[in-house]
């Protein structure tokens, strides 16, 4: 016999016991009616079922419809990139967050996108952070301005609804990797020339780079009173000495032109082949991709 069948038999035995007890009580009390039988599920059981279902009706009636125009305050803060939702709850609890000038400490508080939310006095933007890596082709200007012909913004127009901007620039006739984001923390990391994110360029010159000029660039030199230096420089293996690899932390490529103009070389082409650990792998020229979570976390640690 299965376990289920054994349980069913036991339930029937309990029902017969209730009938017998009810009959004995009727005999002692002088009540000869045998119409009531608790084993048949009469009114005491029905009453219990009714009372159990009542709270469900009340709960259903009291449920509030959510407003699609509202968002939980902790999610609003997390979307701004300041911290996680759990950390946002802690900041809210200690009074670091205001909504339209009022300190909010209530958990689960909801706001609208047009509300003015400030964290520790600074206004925050709930726009979702986006990180787009483009493999730029020649012929596109690195600008967000209109009326400049074809721009890199045309190439990433369908990447995200967030208002992203390029970090640094590549000349119209330069090519290679260009990172776009609306994350100011990442932007500041790149624009810090001392502790910024290194970028690797492959540069083709009009003639072979002399070894003494390569050493001069490696050691650094002054141009118009300003010290010019790169992180690394070398000839590219398997290529002519016209092709050079340089690593710099400057966000633009004007430093490359400054260096080679000073040393009387003409640049034929510039290609940014890496930004930190990010490479052009699986990104055809003119295409883009969103950074993975792992790529983003590594970038933040640089």
C-alpha positions in Angstrom: 0.0 0.0 0.0 1.3 3.5 -0.8 1.8 6.1 1.8 -1.1 8.2 0.3 -3.5 5.3 0.5 -2.6 4.7 4.2 -3.3 8.3 5.0 -6.7 8.1 3.4 -7.7 5.1 5.4 -6.8 6.8 8.6 -9.0 9.8 7.7 -12.0 7.5 7.3 -11.5 5.9 10.7 -11.5 9.4 12.3 -14.8 10.1 10.7 -16.5 6.9 12.1 -15.2 7.8 15.6 -16.9 11.3 15.4 -20.2 9.7 14.4 -20.1 7.2 17.3 -19.2 9.9 19.8 -22.1 12.1 18.4 -24.6 9.3 18.8 -23.5 8.6 22.5 -23.9 12.3 23.3 -27.3 12.4 21.7 -28.4 9.4 23.9 -27.2 11.0 27.1 -28.7 14.4 26.3 -32.1 13.0 25.2 -31.6 14.3 21.7 -32.6 11.6 19.3 -31.8 13.6 16.1 -29.1 12.0 13.9 -29.1 14.7 11.2 -25.8 16.2 12.2 -22.7 14.5 11.2 -19.4 16.3 11.4 -17.9 13.7 9.1 -20.1 15.0 6.3 -18.6 18.5 6.5 -21.7 20.4 7.9 -21.9 23.9 9.2 -19.0 24.0 11.7 -16.6 23.1 8.9 -18.3 25.4 6.3 -18.0 28.3 8.8 -14.3 27.6 9.1 -13.8 27.6 5.4 -15.8 30.8 5.0 -13.8 32.6 7.6 -10.5 31.4 6.1 -11.3 32.8 2.7 -12.5 36.2 4.0 -9.1 37.7 4.6 -8.1 36.8 1.0 -11.0 38.8 -0.3 -10.1 41.7 1.9 -6.5 41.5 0.8 -7.4 41.4 -2.8 -9.7 44.4 -2.4 -7.1 46.4 -0.5 -4.3 45.8 -3.1 -3.1 49.0 -4.7 -2.3 49.4 -8.3 1.4 50.3 -9.0 2.1 53.6 -10.8 4.3 53.0 -13.9 5.6 56.5 -13.6 7.1 55.9 -10.1 10.3 54.1 -9.1 11.6 53.0 -5.7 14.0 55.5 -4.3 16.7 52.9 -3.7 16.5 51.8 -7.4 16.6 55.5 -8.5 19.8 55.9 -6.6 21.3 52.6 -7.8 20.6 53.5 -11.4 22.6 56.7 -10.9 25.7 54.5 -10.4 26.4 55.8 -6.9 25.9 52.5 -5.2 23.9 49.3 -5.0 20.3 49.1 -3.9 21.3 47.6 -0.5 23.8 50.4 0.0 21.2 53.0 -1.0 18.8 51.7 1.7 21.5 52.3 4.3 22.2 55.9 2.9 18.4 56.6 3.0 18.1 55.3 6.6 20.7 57.7 7.9 19.2 60.7 6.2 21.7 61.3 3.3 18.9 61.5 0.7 16.5 64.3 0.0 13.5 64.4 -2.5 12.4 67.8 -3.5 14.2 69.3 -0.5 12.8 66.9 2.0 14.9 64.3 3.9 13.5 60.8 3.2 14.2 57.9 5.5 11.2 55.7 4.6 12.1 52.3 3.1 10.2 51.6 -0.1 9.5 55.3 -0.8 8.7 56.0 -4.5 9.7 58.9 -6.6 9.0 60.1 -10.1 11.7 60.7 -12.7 11.0 64.5 -12.7 11.6 64.7 -8.9 14.7 66.4 -7.6 16.7 63.7 -5.7 19.9 64.6 -4.0 22.5 62.4 -2.3 24.7 64.1 0.3 23.7 67.5 -1.3 24.5 66.5 -4.9 21.8 66.1 -7.4 21.7 62.7 -9.0 20.5 61.4 -12.4 18.6 58.1 -12.5 19.5 57.4 -16.1 20.8 53.9 -16.6 24.6 53.8 -17.0 25.7 52.6 -20.4 29.2 51.6 -21.7 29.6 51.2 -25.4 32.9 50.3 -27.2 33.1 51.3 -30.8 35.7 50.3 -33.4 35.8 53.6 -35.3 36.5 53.6 -39.0 38.0 56.5 -40.9 35.9 59.5 -42.0 33.9 60.1 -38.8 34.5 63.1 -36.5 34.6 62.5 -32.8 32.1 65.1 -31.7 28.6 65.3 -30.3 27.9 68.6 -32.1 25.6 68.7 -35.1 26.5 70.1 -38.5 30.0 68.4 -38.6 29.2 65.9 -41.3 29.4 62.2 -40.3 30.2 61.7 -36.6 30.8 58.8 -34.3 27.4 59.5 -32.7 25.8 58.3 -35.9 27.6 55.0 -35.5 26.3 54.4 -31.9 22.8 56.0 -32.4 21.0 52.7 -31.8 23.3 51.4 -29.0 21.3 52.8 -26.1 18.7 55.3 -25.1 21.0 56.8 -22.5 22.8 60.0 -23.3 26.4 58.7 -23.9 29.4 60.7 -24.9 32.8 59.7 -26.3 35.7 59.7 -23.8 38.5 61.5 -25.5 38.7 61.7 -29.2 40.2 60.2 -32.4 40.8 62.4 -35.4 38.4 62.1 -38.4 41.0 60.0 -40.3 42.1 58.0 -37.3 40.5 54.6 -36.5 40.2 52.2 -33.7 38.6 51.9 -30.3 36.6 54.6 -28.7 34.6 54.3 -25.5 31.3 56.0 -24.9 29.5 56.3 -21.5 27.3 58.6 -19.3 29.3 57.5 -16.2 31.2 60.5 -14.9 33.3 58.3 -12.7 34.7 56.4 -15.6 35.1 59.6 -17.6 37.2 61.2 -14.8 39.3 58.0 -14.6 40.3 58.5 -18.3 40.8 62.2 -18.2 43.3 61.9 -15.3 46.5 62.0 -17.4 48.7 60.9 -14.4 46.6 57.9 -13.2 44.4 57.4 -16.3 43.7 54.4 -18.4 46.4 53.6 -20.9 45.6 53.3 -24.6 47.7 51.4 -27.1 48.2 52.9 -30.6 49.7 51.5 -33.8 51.1 54.4 -35.8 52.4 54.2 -39.4 54.9 56.8 -40.5 56.1 58.0 -43.9 59.6 56.7 -43.2 61.5 54.4 -40.8 61.7 55.7 -37.3 65.4 56.1 -36.4 66.5 54.3 -33.3 67.8 57.5 -31.7 64.4 59.1 -32.2 62.7 56.1 -30.6 64.9 56.4 -27.6 64.3 60.1 -27.4 60.5 59.5 -27.4 60.9 56.8 -24.7 62.9 59.1 -22.4 60.6 62.1 -23.0 61.5 65.6 -24.3 60.1 69.1 -24.2 58.1 70.8 -26.9 57.4 74.5 -26.5 58.4 74.2 -22.8 56.0 71.3 -22.2 57.3 67.9 -21.3 56.1 65.2 -23.7 56.3 61.5 -22.7 54.7 58.2 -23.4 54.2 55.1 -21.3 55.8 52.7 -23.7 57.1 52.8 -27.3 58.6 50.0 -29.5 58.8 48.8 -33.1 56.1 46.3 -34.1 57.3 42.8 -34.4 57.3 41.5 -38.0 56.6 44.9 -39.5 58.8 47.6 -41.0 60.3 50.3 -38.8 57.7 52.6 -40.2 55.1 51.0 -37.9 55.4 51.9 -34.2 53.4 50.8 -31.1 52.9 53.5 -28.4 51.1 53.4 -25.1 49.8 56.7 -23.7 47.4 57.8 -21.0 46.3 61.0 -22.8 42.7 60.8 -23.9 43.3 62.3 -27.3 45.8 61.5 -30.1 47.1 65.0 -30.6 50.1 64.1 -28.5 51.1 61.6 -31.2 51.0 64.3 -33.9 53.0 66.7 -31.5 55.7 64.1 -31.1 56.2 63.2 -34.7 55.8 66.7 -36.1 58.6 67.8 -33.7 60.8 64.9 -35.0 59.9 65.6 -38.7 57.9 62.5 -39.4 54.5 62.4 -41.2 51.8 60.2 -39.8 50.1 58.0 -42.4 47.7 56.3 -40.1 46.7 56.0 -36.4 44.8 53.0 -35.0 43.8 52.6 -31.3 44.0 48.9 -30.8 43.5 48.7 -27.0 42.0 50.6 -24.1 43.3 49.2 -20.9 42.4 45.5 -21.2 39.7 46.2 -23.9 40.6 45.1 -27.4 39.0 45.1 -30.9 38.4 41.3 -30.8 35.0 40.4 -32.3 34.2 44.1 -33.1 34.4 44.7 -36.9 35.3 48.1 -38.1 32.3 50.5 -37.8 30.6 48.2 -35.2 30.1 48.5 -31.4 29.4 46.4 -28.4 28.3 46.8 -24.8 30.9 46.1 -22.2 30.3 42.9 -20.2 30.1 43.1 -16.4 33.5 41.6 -16.1 35.1 44.1 -18.5 33.5 47.0 -16.6 34.6 45.7 -13.2 38.2 45.3 -14.5 38.0 48.8 -16.0 36.9 50.3 -12.7 39.9 48.6 -10.9 42.5 50.2 -13.3 
